[in-house]
Structures are given as C-alpha cells and as structure tokens.
Amino acid sequence: MLTALGVVVGVVLLYHLGLYFYVDQKIDRVDALAVDGPEILAPVLQAGDETYLVVGSGVPGETGAASVATLLASVSAEGDRAVLVSFPPTALVDTPACRTPDGSLRSPTTEAFASSLLEGGPGCMVRAVQQLSGLRVDHYLGVDLAGLPGMVDALGGVPVCVIPSQATEAAATPLPAGFSEVSGEAAAGYLQPGDSGTDVDGTAVAERAQRLLTSTLRAGMSTATLVDPLALNRFLNRAAEALTVDEQTTLGDLRTLAASLGDLSGDAVQRAGLPVAQVGYVPAGTDQAYVLLDGAGTRALFDAVIEGTQVPEEFTIGPEAPGAPAEEPPAADVPPPAEAAAPTGTGPTVPPSSVAVDVLNGTGTTGLAATVADLMRAQGFAVGTVGNESGTVTETVVRHGPNVLEQARTVAAAVPGAVLQPSDSIGDTVQLVIGPGYSTVVPVTIAPVPETAAAADVSEPAAAEPEQAPVTC
C-alpha cells in the first residue's frame, strides 16, 4: 500500500513539475537585459541585490504613454529590505543607444519614458531606467494588464490587502481598506484610473498594478493552488498569455519577488516616486507635454537605493492615516482666536463647489494654467480667471484676501505643497499661482463643522470617539 501511495505522489509531483516547466517555457521572452551596461553605477555595492523592472501595458481606458505603468523593485541581498519606485510615463528621459526587438540599433534620444518601450521595446526601456537610476536591472517582467483580471478569475479570486493612499483612491473602483477577496471584475475596476485629476503624472496605477500582481502571483503559487491541478493549470495558462519576461527570468524568480514583497512590511518596504520639478512642460517647437524630473532629487533617491540606506523622507510615498485631515496651514496663516469662524485643528470646511478660484501660471510652461484649471474644475471648483502670473514665485501659492481664508484652505488642500499667502490687495479673491514643484491636483476631504460653544456646554463632556486603527498588511 505504501508503495502504491508513493507511486501516486510521484505521479502528481511529476505532473506539477511538468506543467510548471511547460508554462515556464511557454511565456514570451525578450532579450531585454544589459547587466554590464556602462551606465550602471557602483556595481560592487549592488552585488547580491535583485532589481526587477515591472512594466504594465494596456492600462484600462488609456492609450499612448498613459497606457504604460512602470515600477522598479529593488530587493536587498539579504531579502530584508525593498524599495519600490514609480516612474511617470511622460517623464522626459535620456535613452542611450539600445537594441530593438528586431535586433536593430536605436540611436540615443531624449523622449517620454514610456516611449522607450512603445517605440524601442523592453531592451530600450531597461537602458533608459539604468541610465536614469544607475541601478542594474536583473529581471524584466512585462504584464498585459488586460490579462491580469483573467489570472485572478482563474484562481477563483485573490486576497488583496489595501493600505489607503492617494494611489488606491485614484482607481475607478477603489477596493476597501484592509484584506478583501477580489474578483477579476473588481481587479479591472481597481486597475482602471478614475478621475483624471487625481493622477496627473500617471504613477498611481503602477502602485495598484504592483499590489494586485504581487497578490496574484503569491496566490497562484501558494500550496493551495499547487495541490489543485485544475486551478494550477488555469492559472499558469492565463499567466503564460499575460506575462513577458527576459531570457533569464523564470517563474521561480517571479515567485521569489512576490514572496519577498509579501513577507516584508512596515519600514522594510519603502515606496517612492521620482521627484518632479514640473508637470506639463512643453518644449519649444512641440505640443507634447512632459513631466520634468528634479535631477538632484532623482540622483539622491537612487544613490540611497544603491548604497542600501533609507530613502530620504521627502521622496517616499506613505499610506494615509484613515480619516486624517488635510494638512494645516502655516501658523502665520491661522486666524487669531477672536475669529472663531475659522477653528484650528480641523481640515478644510468649505466644499470645492462653494469656492471660486483664479488659476495663474507662474512657471515657464505654456498652457499649464489651463491644464490645472481643468483639473480643478474636475474636483468641483468654480474656476474664474485663467492666465499668467505677472510676478515671480518660487513655489505654488494660494493667495487670498482677508475674508476668504477657509476657501483658500480648500484650494491649498487640493494642491499638495501649496502654501497660503494672505494679501490685502486682491479683495475677497482666491488665486492659485502654479509655481516650481507643482505635481498634481487631489480630492479634498471636508472636515465636519464643530458644534457651537453653547451646544457643547453640557454637564458632562462627551466621550471621545476611539481613533481608528491604521490599516496594516
């Protein structure tokens, strides 16, 4: 009997191994890597680290550069630390000479980051990433995002843990915070961008795709799937249709990536976005708008990755605390205590639909005011004058008259990094002046209006509501 059982186990094991290697060979492969490229910096420091370039194509509802979502994942040699960096698809980058899929040599060029893939192929995108970062790309993973929901359905759903952030909220159909079982239909809605004003540099979808892909790969290569021949067969065949890897990367490498990112949490995983100097840059002689990167900041970010140190906090993308109010304005802009109409300790109290704002361009980028005005309208603001700022600004400011502070706070909450600037010369007007460092427009959370002092004067103080615990995965 033991002999018969051993034979059955052996047959099952051989079936799984055979299916695994069959699908591993069936996945599309490309000659994408350049591990000895001259653009790689300090290769000794990178020895043992594993860097994955994860490229999602076919973002639902998008075309051209916006249809590409790219994430770079660098896992330390010890496997105890990872850094994930999102790339804006329209970032202006220098792509060195590279080989296209047909083997022809492509000349060096300056282009939108996504164009390195769309016009040059995976090998050219790898070279563009290495040129920008100095990192050695060890694995290339291309994902047809249109096929990812099918991988999810092949498993009968996938458990996904969502930590609330601007990226998760930018989905057409956001997933609930914490763990939930996600179907293929829900996955498609999660991948699709929602309001165009919430992700102007195009990096949010890369974070969502990474979370979903990692969860799917972990589920697809879990013990529960491996012992279910039908589910394993469905999943691996869907994976073979949706994935493209370099010539050296195997399904085992992808399982390692998924396991590494799934096992790390807290400070062990840092998410970062490339530092942006300007959005909507239009070079002379063209009508194409680009994202201009902050060169010094980008170098500091990738130097930290190469050296294995903590990424500077100003470049990291942290989760949002549940129910967290928008940032408070600087102390100098808080009205004096006598003006009780503007209570401190709360977020904006005036909804965007009740705010009229002029949008002025304080940068050298032609047409940026009109672009931002459209994004503000999408968030519900009433946009008045759209034009150019006559003076010079060193940052994005929200200029406001003495009686419209609360309206100005709502505008500032919609534009990360904007600084309030009181003015006695513009009457009861709010002006958004776009300056260097502008990146995006985000939804505004309106704080509830506190009760009046009379209503709050009761014999016993009301019990404080318990704080909502932060979501962890």
RALINNOR-V272696 format. One record per run of one state. SS is the DSSP state (hx for helix, st for strand, lp for the rest). FROM is the first residue (numbers start at 0). LEN is the number of residues. If there is no record, write none. Layout:
SS & FROM & LEN
SS & FROM & LEN
This chain:
lp & 0 & 1
hx & 1 & 25
lp & 26 & 1
st & 27 & 3
lp & 30 & 19
st & 49 & 8
lp & 57 & 6
hx & 63 & 4
st & 67 & 8
lp & 75 & 6
st & 81 & 6
lp & 87 & 3
st & 90 & 5
lp & 95 & 2
st & 97 & 2
lp & 99 & 5
st & 104 & 2
lp & 106 & 2
st & 108 & 4
lp & 112 & 2
hx & 114 & 4
lp & 118 & 3
hx & 121 & 12
lp & 133 & 5
st & 138 & 6
hx & 144 & 10
lp & 154 & 3
st & 157 & 5
lp & 162 & 3
hx & 165 & 4
lp & 169 & 1
st & 170 & 1
lp & 171 & 6
st & 177 & 5
lp & 182 & 1
hx & 183 & 8
lp & 191 & 1
st & 192 & 1
lp & 193 & 2
hx & 195 & 3
lp & 198 & 5
hx & 203 & 17
lp & 220 & 2
hx & 222 & 4
lp & 226 & 2
hx & 228 & 14
st & 242 & 4
lp & 246 & 4
hx & 250 & 13
lp & 263 & 2
hx & 265 & 3
st & 268 & 5
lp & 273 & 2
st & 275 & 7
lp & 282 & 6
st & 288 & 5
lp & 293 & 1
hx & 294 & 13
lp & 307 & 5
hx & 312 & 3
st & 315 & 1
lp & 316 & 14
hx & 330 & 3
lp & 333 & 18
hx & 351 & 3
lp & 354 & 1
st & 355 & 6
lp & 361 & 6
hx & 367 & 11
lp & 378 & 3
st & 381 & 7
lp & 388 & 8
st & 396 & 4
lp & 400 & 4
hx & 404 & 10
lp & 414 & 4
st & 418 & 4
lp & 422 & 7
st & 429 & 5
lp & 434 & 18
hx & 452 & 4
lp & 456 & 17
